[in-house]
Each structure stands twice: as C-alpha cells, then as structure tokens.
Amino acid sequence: MSCHPHCPTREVFDPPVRVFQDFFHPQIVNVIHPIEIVNRHHCVPVPNHLFCVSVKDEFCNATIAAKKVKRRKR
C-alpha cells in the first residue's frame, strides 16, 4: 500500500483573463483648409495731360482792306 491515498484529478477554472492586442490601421481624415483670395483694386492717380485747342476763323473783307490802303495814300 502506498502512503498517499489515490485522489481523483479535479479541474478548477479561474475566471477568464482578457488580453487585448491592439491593431492600428490608417484612416484617411480629410482636413480642409479654406483659403479666401481677395482681389484688391486700388485707384492710383496718373496724370493725363489734356490740351484744349480752339480754332477760330476770321474772314477779312477785301474791300475794307483796300479802303485802308487808299486812306493811307491820301
């Protein structure tokens, strides 16, 4: 006989332990950067020289001119 009695095998389970394995996958995230273009218009004074020319016609009476010449002769 053996010194130890023959005991049947028993199984006892601990509560489950969760082990996490994290896997990371790229996810495209569109980041929108709004850009506003402002066209600024500025008035800049630039000299523009204008010349106003007037033309005048004078008509001379030939008889008056002739009389003036005759008067001088007298």
TIRO-2110 file (N, C-alpha, C; in Angstrom, 1 decimal):
// TIRO-2110
0.8, -1.2, 0.0, N, 1, A
0.0, 0.0, 0.0, CA, 1, A
0.9, 1.2, 0.0, C, 1, A
0.3, 2.2, -0.6, N, 2, A
1.0, 3.5, -0.7, CA, 2, A
0.7, 4.4, 0.5, C, 2, A
1.5, 5.3, 0.7, N, 3, A
1.2, 6.2, 1.8, CA, 3, A
0.2, 7.2, 1.5, C, 3, A
0.1, 7.5, 0.2, N, 4, A
-0.9, 8.6, -0.2, CA, 4, A
-2.1, 7.9, -0.8, C, 4, A
-3.2, 8.3, -0.3, N, 5, A
-4.4, 7.7, -0.9, CA, 5, A
-4.6, 8.2, -2.4, C, 5, A
-5.1, 7.5, -3.2, N, 6, A
-5.3, 7.8, -4.6, CA, 6, A
-6.5, 8.7, -4.7, C, 6, A
-6.3, 10.0, -5.0, N, 7, A
-7.3, 11.0, -5.1, CA, 7, A
-7.6, 11.2, -6.6, C, 7, A
-8.9, 11.4, -6.9, N, 8, A
-9.2, 11.6, -8.3, CA, 8, A
-8.7, 13.0, -8.8, C, 8, A
-8.4, 13.3, -10.0, N, 9, A
-8.0, 14.6, -10.5, CA, 9, A
-9.2, 15.5, -10.7, C, 9, A
-9.0, 16.7, -10.3, N, 10, A
-10.1, 17.6, -10.4, CA, 10, A
-9.6, 18.8, -11.2, C, 10, A
-10.5, 19.5, -11.9, N, 11, A
-10.1, 20.7, -12.7, CA, 11, A
-10.9, 21.9, -12.1, C, 11, A
-10.2, 22.9, -11.9, N, 12, A
-10.8, 24.1, -11.4, CA, 12, A
-10.4, 25.2, -12.4, C, 12, A
-11.4, 26.0, -12.8, N, 13, A
-11.1, 27.1, -13.8, CA, 13, A
-11.1, 28.4, -13.2, C, 13, A
-10.1, 29.2, -13.4, N, 14, A
-10.2, 30.6, -13.0, CA, 14, A
-11.1, 31.4, -14.0, C, 14, A
-11.6, 32.5, -13.5, N, 15, A
-12.4, 33.3, -14.5, CA, 15, A
-11.4, 33.8, -15.6, C, 15, A
-12.0, 33.9, -16.8, N, 16, A
-11.1, 34.2, -17.9, CA, 16, A
-10.4, 35.6, -17.8, C, 16, A
-9.2, 35.6, -18.3, N, 17, A
-8.4, 36.9, -18.3, CA, 17, A
-8.4, 37.4, -19.7, C, 17, A
-8.8, 38.6, -19.9, N, 18, A
-8.8, 39.2, -21.2, CA, 18, A
-7.4, 39.8, -21.5, C, 18, A
-6.9, 39.5, -22.6, N, 19, A
-5.7, 40.1, -23.1, CA, 19, A
-6.0, 40.7, -24.4, C, 19, A
-5.7, 42.0, -24.5, N, 20, A
-6.0, 42.8, -25.7, CA, 20, A
-4.8, 42.9, -26.5, C, 20, A
-5.0, 42.7, -27.8, N, 21, A
-4.0, 43.0, -28.8, CA, 21, A
-4.6, 44.1, -29.7, C, 21, A
-3.9, 45.3, -29.6, N, 22, A
-4.4, 46.4, -30.4, CA, 22, A
-3.7, 46.5, -31.8, C, 22, A
-4.5, 46.6, -32.8, N, 23, A
-4.0, 46.7, -34.2, CA, 23, A
-4.5, 48.1, -34.6, C, 23, A
-3.6, 48.8, -35.2, N, 24, A
-3.9, 50.2, -35.7, CA, 24, A
-3.9, 50.2, -37.2, C, 24, A
-4.9, 50.7, -37.8, N, 25, A
-5.0, 50.8, -39.3, CA, 25, A
-5.1, 52.3, -39.7, C, 25, A
-4.4, 52.7, -40.7, N, 26, A
-4.6, 54.1, -41.1, CA, 26, A
-6.0, 54.4, -41.6, C, 26, A
-6.5, 55.6, -41.2, N, 27, A
-7.8, 56.0, -41.6, CA, 27, A
-7.6, 57.4, -42.2, C, 27, A
-7.9, 57.6, -43.4, N, 28, A
-7.8, 58.9, -44.1, CA, 28, A
-8.8, 59.9, -43.5, C, 28, A
-8.3, 61.0, -43.0, N, 29, A
-9.1, 62.0, -42.5, CA, 29, A
-8.8, 63.3, -43.3, C, 29, A
-9.8, 63.7, -44.1, N, 30, A
-9.6, 65.0, -44.9, CA, 30, A
-9.7, 66.2, -44.0, C, 30, A
-8.6, 66.9, -43.9, N, 31, A
-8.6, 68.2, -43.2, CA, 31, A
-8.7, 69.3, -44.2, C, 31, A
-9.7, 70.0, -44.2, N, 32, A
-10.0, 71.1, -45.2, CA, 32, A
-9.5, 72.4, -44.6, C, 32, A
-8.6, 73.0, -45.4, N, 33, A
-8.1, 74.4, -45.0, CA, 33, A
-8.7, 75.4, -46.0, C, 33, A
-9.7, 76.1, -45.6, N, 34, A
-10.3, 77.1, -46.6, CA, 34, A
-9.3, 78.3, -46.8, C, 34, A
-9.2, 78.6, -48.1, N, 35, A
-8.4, 79.8, -48.4, CA, 35, A
-9.2, 80.8, -49.2, C, 35, A
-9.3, 82.0, -48.8, N, 36, A
-10.0, 83.0, -49.4, CA, 36, A
-9.1, 84.0, -50.1, C, 36, A
-9.2, 84.1, -51.4, N, 37, A
-8.4, 85.1, -52.2, CA, 37, A
-9.2, 86.3, -52.4, C, 37, A
-8.6, 87.4, -51.9, N, 38, A
-9.3, 88.7, -52.0, CA, 38, A
-8.5, 89.6, -53.1, C, 38, A
-9.1, 89.9, -54.2, N, 39, A
-8.5, 90.8, -55.2, CA, 39, A
-8.8, 92.2, -54.8, C, 39, A
-7.8, 92.9, -54.4, N, 40, A
-8.0, 94.3, -54.0, CA, 40, A
-7.6, 95.2, -55.2, C, 40, A
-8.5, 96.1, -55.5, N, 41, A
-8.3, 97.1, -56.6, CA, 41, A
-8.1, 98.4, -56.0, C, 41, A
-7.0, 99.1, -56.4, N, 42, A
-6.7, 100.4, -55.9, CA, 42, A
-6.6, 101.4, -57.1, C, 42, A
-7.2, 102.6, -56.8, N, 43, A
-7.1, 103.7, -57.8, CA, 43, A
-5.8, 104.4, -57.5, C, 43, A
-5.0, 104.6, -58.6, N, 44, A
-3.8, 105.3, -58.5, CA, 44, A
-3.8, 106.5, -59.4, C, 44, A
-3.7, 107.7, -58.9, N, 45, A
-3.7, 108.8, -59.8, CA, 45, A
-2.5, 108.9, -60.8, C, 45, A
-2.8, 109.0, -62.1, N, 46, A
-1.8, 109.1, -63.1, CA, 46, A
-2.1, 110.3, -63.9, C, 46, A
-1.2, 111.3, -64.0, N, 47, A
-1.5, 112.5, -64.8, CA, 47, A
-1.7, 112.2, -66.3, C, 47, A
-2.8, 112.7, -66.8, N, 48, A
-3.1, 112.6, -68.2, CA, 48, A
-3.3, 114.0, -68.7, C, 48, A
-2.3, 114.6, -69.4, N, 49, A
-2.3, 116.0, -69.8, CA, 49, A
-3.2, 116.1, -71.0, C, 49, A
-4.2, 117.0, -70.9, N, 50, A
-5.1, 117.2, -72.0, CA, 50, A
-4.9, 118.7, -72.4, C, 50, A
-4.9, 118.9, -73.7, N, 51, A
-4.7, 120.3, -74.2, CA, 51, A
-6.0, 120.6, -75.0, C, 51, A
-6.6, 121.7, -74.7, N, 52, A
-7.8, 122.2, -75.3, CA, 52, A
-7.4, 123.2, -76.3, C, 52, A
-7.5, 122.9, -77.6, N, 53, A
-7.1, 123.8, -78.7, CA, 53, A
-8.4, 124.3, -79.3, C, 53, A
-8.4, 125.6, -79.5, N, 54, A
-9.6, 126.2, -80.2, CA, 54, A
-9.1, 126.8, -81.5, C, 54, A
-9.8, 126.6, -82.5, N, 55, A
-9.5, 127.2, -83.8, CA, 55, A
-10.6, 128.2, -84.2, C, 55, A
-10.2, 129.4, -84.6, N, 56, A
-11.1, 130.5, -84.8, CA, 56, A
-10.8, 130.9, -86.3, C, 56, A
-11.9, 131.0, -87.0, N, 57, A
-11.7, 131.5, -88.4, CA, 57, A
-12.2, 133.0, -88.4, C, 57, A
-11.4, 133.8, -89.0, N, 58, A
-11.8, 135.2, -89.2, CA, 58, A
-11.8, 135.5, -90.7, C, 58, A
-12.8, 136.1, -91.1, N, 59, A
-13.0, 136.4, -92.5, CA, 59, A
-12.7, 137.9, -92.6, C, 59, A
-11.8, 138.3, -93.5, N, 60, A
-11.4, 139.7, -93.8, CA, 60, A
-12.1, 140.1, -95.1, C, 60, A
-12.7, 141.3, -95.0, N, 61, A
-13.3, 141.8, -96.1, CA, 61, A
-12.3, 142.5, -97.0, C, 61, A
-12.1, 142.1, -98.2, N, 62, A
-11.1, 142.7, -99.1, CA, 62, A
-11.3, 144.2, -99.4, C, 62, A
-12.6, 144.6, -99.4, N, 63, A
-12.9, 146.0, -99.7, CA, 63, A
-12.5, 146.9, -98.5, C, 63, A
-12.6, 146.4, -97.3, N, 64, A
-12.2, 147.2, -96.2, CA, 64, A
-10.7, 147.3, -96.2, C, 64, A
-10.0, 146.2, -96.5, N, 65, A
-8.5, 146.3, -96.6, CA, 65, A
-8.1, 147.3, -97.6, C, 65, A
-8.8, 147.3, -98.8, N, 66, A
-8.5, 148.2, -99.9, CA, 66, A
-8.7, 149.6, -99.5, C, 66, A
-9.8, 149.9, -98.7, N, 67, A
-10.1, 151.2, -98.3, CA, 67, A
-9.0, 151.7, -97.3, C, 67, A
-8.5, 150.9, -96.5, N, 68, A
-7.5, 151.3, -95.6, CA, 68, A
-6.2, 151.7, -96.3, C, 68, A
-5.9, 151.0, -97.4, N, 69, A
-4.8, 151.3, -98.2, CA, 69, A
-5.0, 152.6, -98.9, C, 69, A
-6.2, 152.9, -99.4, N, 70, A
-6.5, 154.1, -100.1, CA, 70, A
-6.4, 155.3, -99.2, C, 70, A
-6.9, 155.1, -97.9, N, 71, A
-6.9, 156.2, -97.0, CA, 71, A
-5.4, 156.6, -96.7, C, 71, A
-4.6, 155.7, -96.6, N, 72, A
-3.2, 156.0, -96.3, CA, 72, A
-2.5, 156.8, -97.4, C, 72, A
-2.9, 156.5, -98.6, N, 73, A
-2.4, 157.3, -99.7, CA, 73, A
-2.8, 158.7, -99.7, C, 73, A
-3.9, 159.0, -99.2, N, 74, A
-4.4, 160.4, -99.3, CA, 74, A
-3.6, 161.3, -98.5, C, 74, A
END
